Amino acid sequence: MLRLERELTQAELAIKLGATQRKISYWEKGAAEPSLGDLMAISAFFEVSLDFLLGRTDY
């Protein structure tokens, strides 16, 4: 959802996070879970809380 709101491709987000496009794809499909370090990078990039990423809050 956050990636699409910013109109980023998986490849563009991967570059921003220092990950691979495949990793982003797996996360989005639910085939893999991001590590704590990945979650922290995603949280910082999108300026949202870890609770938001984990679905514990709506803001």
N, CA, C and O atoms as CSV, one atom per row, in Angstrom:
chain,resi,resn,atom,element,x,y,z
A,1,MET,N,N,0.822,-1.185,0.000
A,1,MET,CA,C,0.000,0.000,0.000
A,1,MET,C,C,0.878,1.266,0.000
A,1,MET,O,O,0.664,2.170,-0.807
A,2,LEU,N,N,1.849,1.323,0.893
A,2,LEU,CA,C,2.697,2.513,0.981
A,2,LEU,C,C,3.508,2.713,-0.298
A,2,LEU,O,O,3.667,3.838,-0.769
A,3,ARG,N,N,4.012,1.629,-0.847
A,3,ARG,CA,C,4.804,1.719,-2.082
A,3,ARG,C,C,3.950,2.258,-3.211
A,3,ARG,O,O,4.387,3.129,-3.963
A,4,LEU,N,N,2.742,1.751,-3.336
A,4,LEU,CA,C,1.852,2.179,-4.413
A,4,LEU,C,C,1.404,3.629,-4.235
A,4,LEU,O,O,1.276,4.364,-5.213
A,5,GLU,N,N,1.167,4.040,-2.992
A,5,GLU,CA,C,0.791,5.437,-2.732
A,5,GLU,C,C,1.876,6.404,-3.197
A,5,GLU,O,O,1.576,7.506,-3.656
A,6,ARG,N,N,3.121,5.994,-3.080
A,6,ARG,CA,C,4.243,6.838,-3.517
A,6,ARG,C,C,4.608,6.611,-4.977
A,6,ARG,O,O,5.555,7.205,-5.493
A,7,GLU,N,N,3.843,5.740,-5.637
A,7,GLU,CA,C,4.054,5.422,-7.049
A,7,GLU,C,C,5.476,4.934,-7.326
A,7,GLU,O,O,6.121,5.357,-8.285
A,8,LEU,N,N,5.943,4.036,-6.462
A,8,LEU,CA,C,7.259,3.433,-6.625
A,8,LEU,C,C,7.116,2.025,-7.174
A,8,LEU,O,O,6.182,1.307,-6.815
A,9,THR,N,N,8.029,1.630,-8.034
A,9,THR,CA,C,8.082,0.239,-8.459
A,9,THR,C,C,8.783,-0.558,-7.358
A,9,THR,O,O,9.409,0.015,-6.467
A,10,GLN,N,N,8.673,-1.862,-7.432
A,10,GLN,CA,C,9.397,-2.697,-6.476
A,10,GLN,C,C,10.891,-2.463,-6.601
A,10,GLN,O,O,11.596,-2.413,-5.594
A,11,ALA,N,N,11.381,-2.318,-7.818
A,11,ALA,CA,C,12.813,-2.088,-8.041
A,11,ALA,C,C,13.258,-0.761,-7.432
A,11,ALA,O,O,14.326,-0.688,-6.825
A,12,GLU,N,N,12.457,0.278,-7.587
A,12,GLU,CA,C,12.810,1.586,-7.017
A,12,GLU,C,C,12.844,1.524,-5.495
A,12,GLU,O,O,13.753,2.071,-4.870
A,13,LEU,N,N,11.855,0.859,-4.895
A,13,LEU,CA,C,11.840,0.729,-3.437
A,13,LEU,C,C,13.030,-0.092,-2.964
A,13,LEU,O,O,13.642,0.230,-1.945
A,14,ALA,N,N,13.355,-1.133,-3.684
A,14,ALA,CA,C,14.495,-1.965,-3.315
A,14,ALA,C,C,15.776,-1.137,-3.253
A,14,ALA,O,O,16.570,-1.291,-2.325
A,15,ILE,N,N,15.977,-0.278,-4.218
A,15,ILE,CA,C,17.165,0.588,-4.225
A,15,ILE,C,C,17.163,1.493,-2.997
A,15,ILE,O,O,18.192,1.650,-2.340
A,16,LYS,N,N,16.025,2.082,-2.690
A,16,LYS,CA,C,15.915,2.993,-1.539
A,16,LYS,C,C,16.206,2.275,-0.223
A,16,LYS,O,O,16.775,2.861,0.698
A,17,LEU,N,N,15.811,0.996,-0.140
A,17,LEU,CA,C,15.969,0.245,1.103
A,17,LEU,C,C,17.256,-0.572,1.150
A,17,LEU,O,O,17.576,-1.162,2.182
A,18,GLY,N,N,17.991,-0.612,0.053
A,18,GLY,CA,C,19.197,-1.431,-0.005
A,18,GLY,C,C,18.863,-2.914,-0.024
A,18,GLY,O,O,19.595,-3.738,0.526
A,19,ALA,N,N,17.748,-3.240,-0.664
A,19,ALA,CA,C,17.285,-4.630,-0.760
A,19,ALA,C,C,17.264,-5.022,-2.237
A,19,ALA,O,O,17.766,-4.291,-3.091
A,20,THR,N,N,16.686,-6.166,-2.518
A,20,THR,CA,C,16.515,-6.588,-3.905
A,20,THR,C,C,15.042,-6.523,-4.276
A,20,THR,O,O,14.170,-6.562,-3.408
A,21,GLN,N,N,14.774,-6.424,-5.559
A,21,GLN,CA,C,13.389,-6.408,-6.032
A,21,GLN,C,C,12.701,-7.716,-5.669
A,21,GLN,O,O,11.518,-7.723,-5.332
A,22,ARG,N,N,13.429,-8.811,-5.734
A,22,ARG,CA,C,12.870,-10.121,-5.390
A,22,ARG,C,C,12.408,-10.147,-3.928
A,22,ARG,O,O,11.344,-10.681,-3.613
A,23,LYS,N,N,13.220,-9.564,-3.044
A,23,LYS,CA,C,12.868,-9.519,-1.629
A,23,LYS,C,C,11.571,-8.734,-1.425
A,23,LYS,O,O,10.691,-9.165,-0.680
A,24,ILE,N,N,11.457,-7.586,-2.086
A,24,ILE,CA,C,10.238,-6.772,-1.986
A,24,ILE,C,C,9.049,-7.585,-2.490
A,24,ILE,O,O,7.989,-7.585,-1.864
A,25,SER,N,N,9.214,-8.261,-3.589
A,25,SER,CA,C,8.152,-9.084,-4.164
A,25,SER,C,C,7.704,-10.165,-3.174
A,25,SER,O,O,6.506,-10.364,-2.975
A,26,TYR,N,N,8.652,-10.854,-2.562
A,26,TYR,CA,C,8.322,-11.901,-1.599
A,26,TYR,C,C,7.553,-11.330,-0.408
A,26,TYR,O,O,6.589,-11.937,0.058
A,27,TRP,N,N,7.978,-10.157,0.085
A,27,TRP,CA,C,7.254,-9.537,1.198
A,27,TRP,C,C,5.816,-9.246,0.807
A,27,TRP,O,O,4.884,-9.545,1.554
A,28,GLU,N,N,5.646,-8.660,-0.371
A,28,GLU,CA,C,4.304,-8.261,-0.807
A,28,GLU,C,C,3.396,-9.465,-1.051
A,28,GLU,O,O,2.183,-9.375,-0.860
A,29,LYS,N,N,3.968,-10.579,-1.466
A,29,LYS,CA,C,3.181,-11.796,-1.696
A,29,LYS,C,C,2.950,-12.585,-0.419
A,29,LYS,O,O,2.138,-13.509,-0.397
A,30,GLY,N,N,3.659,-12.227,0.643
A,30,GLY,CA,C,3.554,-12.976,1.884
A,30,GLY,C,C,4.391,-14.242,1.885
A,30,GLY,O,O,4.213,-15.106,2.744
A,31,ALA,N,N,5.301,-14.358,0.930
A,31,ALA,CA,C,6.157,-15.534,0.827
A,31,ALA,C,C,7.348,-15.453,1.784
A,31,ALA,O,O,8.001,-16.461,2.051
A,32,ALA,N,N,7.630,-14.255,2.298
A,32,ALA,CA,C,8.727,-14.048,3.246
A,32,ALA,C,C,8.352,-12.883,4.157
A,32,ALA,O,O,7.540,-12.030,3.801
A,33,GLU,N,N,8.957,-12.871,5.327
A,33,GLU,CA,C,8.742,-11.792,6.288
A,33,GLU,C,C,10.003,-10.929,6.366
A,33,GLU,O,O,11.112,-11.463,6.370
A,34,PRO,N,N,9.850,-9.612,6.427
A,34,PRO,CA,C,11.029,-8.759,6.576
A,34,PRO,C,C,11.661,-8.941,7.954
A,34,PRO,O,O,10.973,-9.191,8.943
A,35,SER,N,N,12.971,-8.812,7.994
A,35,SER,CA,C,13.691,-8.870,9.273
A,35,SER,C,C,13.421,-7.589,10.056
A,35,SER,O,O,12.838,-6.641,9.529
A,36,LEU,N,N,13.844,-7.569,11.306
A,36,LEU,CA,C,13.682,-6.359,12.114
A,36,LEU,C,C,14.414,-5.189,11.465
A,36,LEU,O,O,13.897,-4.072,11.434
A,37,GLY,N,N,15.599,-5.438,10.952
A,37,GLY,CA,C,16.346,-4.381,10.271
A,37,GLY,C,C,15.613,-3.871,9.042
A,37,GLY,O,O,15.594,-2.669,8.777
A,38,ASP,N,N,15.004,-4.793,8.287
A,38,ASP,CA,C,14.215,-4.394,7.124
A,38,ASP,C,C,13.018,-3.555,7.557
A,38,ASP,O,O,12.718,-2.531,6.942
A,39,LEU,N,N,12.333,-3.989,8.619
A,39,LEU,CA,C,11.172,-3.239,9.113
A,39,LEU,C,C,11.572,-1.837,9.547
A,39,LEU,O,O,10.840,-0.877,9.307
A,40,MET,N,N,12.726,-1.716,10.181
A,40,MET,CA,C,13.197,-0.402,10.610
A,40,MET,C,C,13.490,0.492,9.402
A,40,MET,O,O,13.185,1.684,9.424
A,41,ALA,N,N,14.078,-0.077,8.356
A,41,ALA,CA,C,14.370,0.687,7.139
A,41,ALA,C,C,13.081,1.118,6.451
A,41,ALA,O,O,12.970,2.259,6.000
A,42,ILE,N,N,12.107,0.214,6.367
A,42,ILE,CA,C,10.819,0.544,5.761
A,42,ILE,C,C,10.123,1.645,6.565
A,42,ILE,O,O,9.599,2.604,5.999
A,43,SER,N,N,10.128,1.492,7.877
A,43,SER,CA,C,9.509,2.475,8.762
A,43,SER,C,C,10.128,3.860,8.579
A,43,SER,O,O,9.413,4.857,8.477
A,44,ALA,N,N,11.440,3.914,8.537
A,44,ALA,CA,C,12.132,5.198,8.370
A,44,ALA,C,C,11.851,5.797,7.001
A,44,ALA,O,O,11.591,6.995,6.889
A,45,PHE,N,N,11.902,4.979,5.965
A,45,PHE,CA,C,11.693,5.495,4.611
A,45,PHE,C,C,10.295,6.073,4.442
A,45,PHE,O,O,10.136,7.163,3.892
A,46,PHE,N,N,9.287,5.353,4.909
A,46,PHE,CA,C,7.909,5.805,4.735
A,46,PHE,C,C,7.421,6.704,5.872
A,46,PHE,O,O,6.298,7.205,5.838
A,47,GLU,N,N,8.273,6.903,6.878
A,47,GLU,CA,C,7.953,7.752,8.028
A,47,GLU,C,C,6.669,7.296,8.718
A,47,GLU,O,O,5.764,8.089,8.978
A,48,VAL,N,N,6.616,5.995,9.006
A,48,VAL,CA,C,5.510,5.403,9.755
A,48,VAL,C,C,6.100,4.594,10.909
A,48,VAL,O,O,7.282,4.251,10.901
A,49,SER,N,N,5.265,4.295,11.894
A,49,SER,CA,C,5.733,3.527,13.042
A,49,SER,C,C,5.810,2.044,12.718
A,49,SER,O,O,5.180,1.558,11.779
A,50,LEU,N,N,6.593,1.344,13.515
A,50,LEU,CA,C,6.627,-0.112,13.382
A,50,LEU,C,C,5.255,-0.699,13.701
A,50,LEU,O,O,4.847,-1.683,13.084
A,51,ASP,N,N,4.543,-0.111,14.652
A,51,ASP,CA,C,3.188,-0.576,14.969
A,51,ASP,C,C,2.288,-0.497,13.741
A,51,ASP,O,O,1.482,-1.398,13.511
A,52,PHE,N,N,2.413,0.558,12.957
A,52,PHE,CA,C,1.620,0.676,11.733
A,52,PHE,C,C,1.973,-0.443,10.766
A,52,PHE,O,O,1.087,-1.082,10.199
A,53,LEU,N,N,3.263,-0.681,10.576
A,53,LEU,CA,C,3.687,-1.736,9.650
A,53,LEU,C,C,3.209,-3.116,10.096
A,53,LEU,O,O,2.923,-3.983,9.271
A,54,LEU,N,N,3.129,-3.305,11.407
A,54,LEU,CA,C,2.710,-4.591,11.935
A,54,LEU,C,C,1.188,-4.709,12.069
A,54,LEU,O,O,0.677,-5.733,12.524
A,55,GLY,N,N,0.475,-3.666,11.676
A,55,GLY,CA,C,-0.976,-3.696,11.716
A,55,GLY,C,C,-1.575,-3.489,13.088
A,55,GLY,O,O,-2.740,-3.814,13.315
A,56,ARG,N,N,-0.792,-2.950,14.007
A,56,ARG,CA,C,-1.269,-2.731,15.354
A,56,ARG,C,C,-1.954,-1.390,15.545
A,56,ARG,O,O,-2.601,-1.159,16.566
A,57,THR,N,N,-1.812,-0.499,14.557
A,57,THR,CA,C,-2.456,0.806,14.582
A,57,THR,C,C,-2.752,1.239,13.159
A,57,THR,O,O,-2.118,0.773,12.213
A,58,ASP,N,N,-3.705,2.120,13.016
A,58,ASP,CA,C,-4.097,2.593,11.679
A,58,ASP,C,C,-3.402,3.897,11.274
A,58,ASP,O,O,-3.671,4.427,10.196
A,59,TYR,N,N,-2.532,4.407,12.108
A,59,TYR,CA,C,-1.858,5.676,11.790
A,59,TYR,C,C,-0.378,5.590,12.024
A,59,TYR,O,O,0.339,6.567,11.808
